[in-house]
Amino acid sequence: MQDADAFDAVYRRESEMVLLFLARRTLDPELALELTAETFAQAFRDRRSFRGSSAPEERAWLLTIARRQFAGFVRRGVVERKALASLGATVPQMHEDDLQEIEDRAGLAELRRTIGNELARLSGDQREALRLRVVEERSYDEVARTLGVSEPTARARVSRGLRALAQGLEHSSRSGA
């Protein structure tokens, strides 16, 4: 993958896999497209440091970069466009039909239903703590004050809620729900 032609072949083979991976995490096809572009921009810059020699190693490397891009998005709350700007790349504008196709292929409607069902199973305290911390991006101190509990209690509610949500989603994916 050292040269641009080899990288192009990897992009053609793996871009859809990366896009669907990110769409399933963001639940937003446009954001998934942006993060996919950033993933490949980063991979292109780092291609000379890639030491693998097989397609599964390339896929694992790209998914690691994609996970980092997603984690960075979550931390920042906004996708930075540095990688795209540095390469002079732009995010392609998608039509509504294209976005719907990504949603359908990634199974986002079903994933949203499953997440909604799993959230409904949480206790009200856990659900509210998660809403404040994850959706509203409040600090633990703010979550604690809003809920009228100590900060350790707020942290515990968020942690338990996330753990229960993850277990429920894992169970749902195993059972095919």
N, C-alpha and C positions, 0 to 999 in steps of 0.2 A: 504494500500500500504506500510505498515510498513516493511514487510519482503520481501526477495528477490523473493520468488515465486509469491507473489501478484504483485510485480513490473514487473516480467517477463510476467504475463498475460496482464498487461496494455501495455507493450511494443508490444506484439504480436497483440493486438487489435488496437493500435493507431499509430504504427510506420509509416504505409503507409500514414495516414492522415498528419502527421508531415512532412514527406518527400515531399509530393505533395504541401503542404503549402509553404515550403521553396523553392521548385523548381520553383513555380510561382513567387517568389520574386527575386530569383537569376538569373533565366533563364539559369541555369547551373546545369545539373544533378549531376556532380561530386561534386561541391561545396555544393549542397543541401544534398548529402549523408554525407559529412563531418559535416555540420551544424546539421544534424539530429543526428549523432553520438554524437556530443558535447551536444546537447539538452538532450539526454537520459543519458549521463554521468552526467550532472548537476542534472537532475531529480533524478537519483539514489543516488547521494550524499545528496540531499535535501529531500529524500522521507520521512524521519521521521518527517519533519516539515509540511508535507501536512496534512491539516485538513478536506478536503472534504470527502464525503462518496458515491458519485455517479459517474457514468461514465461521465456525462456532466461536472462535476466539475474537474475530472481528465483531460479531454480534454482541458478545459479552462486553467488549470494550465500548461499543457504541451505547449499549444500555447503561453502562456505568456513567458515561458522559451525560446521557439523557436524565438519569436519576439526579445527578449533580445539578443539571440545569433546572429541573423541577424543584429540587430543594432550595436552590438559590431564588427561584421565583417565589416560593412560599415564604422564605425569610425576608425578602425585600418587599413583597407585596406587589411588585411591578416588574415586568420583564425589561431588563436593560437592553438597549439596542447596540451596545458597543461592538459586539462581535460582528453583527451585520454591517455596521457603519465602517468598521475597519477593513472589511472585504469589499465594500461598495455594493453589498447585496441588499436586496429588498424582499420583503415577504410578499408572495404573490397574493393578489386580491382574488378572493374566492366568491363565487356566486352562491346564492342560497341553496341551490340544488347540490352543489359540491359539498357544502358544509353538512347538509342533511345526509349525504352519502357517507361521509366520515362518521357522523353520529350513528347511523345504522350499522355500519361495518364494525364499529367499536362496541356496539351494544349498549350505548349510553342510556337509552330510555329504561332498559331493564336494570342497569346498574343504579340509576337514580331511584327507581322503585325499591330496589333491595336496600339501598342506604336509608331511604325513608322508613322502611319497615324496621330496620335494625335500630334506627334512632328512636322510633316509637317504643321499642322494647326497653330502652334505658329508663332509669328512674328520672323523675322530673328534675331532681337536683343535678344529676349528671348531665342531662340534656341541656339545662340552662347554663351550667358551667362550661360545657363544650361550645355552646352558641357564643357566649361572651368571649372565651379565649380564642377559638378557632375562627369563627365567622367575623366577629367584631374586632379581632386581633388585640384584645385588651391585655394588659399586663396581669400577672397573678395578683398583684396588690389591688388593682382595680376590680378584678373578678371577686376577690374576697370582700372588698367594701360593698360592692353591689349586692352580693348574696348575704351580707351580714355575718360572715364567718371569718375564721383566721386564714392567713395565707396558706399554711400547711394543709388545712382542710380543703381550700379551693384547689390546691395542687393535686390532692388525693382524688377529688371528684373528677377533675379533668383526666388524670391518669387512669382511673378506673373506668371512666366513660370511654376513653380511647381504646383501652384494652378490651372492654366488652364489645365495642363496635368492631374492632379488628377480628375478634373471635367469631362474632356473628357473621361478618362478611366472609371469613374463611369457611365457616360451616355452610353458608349459602352457596359458595362457589363449588365446594366439594359435592353438595347434594344436587347441584345443577339448577338451583332455584334462581 
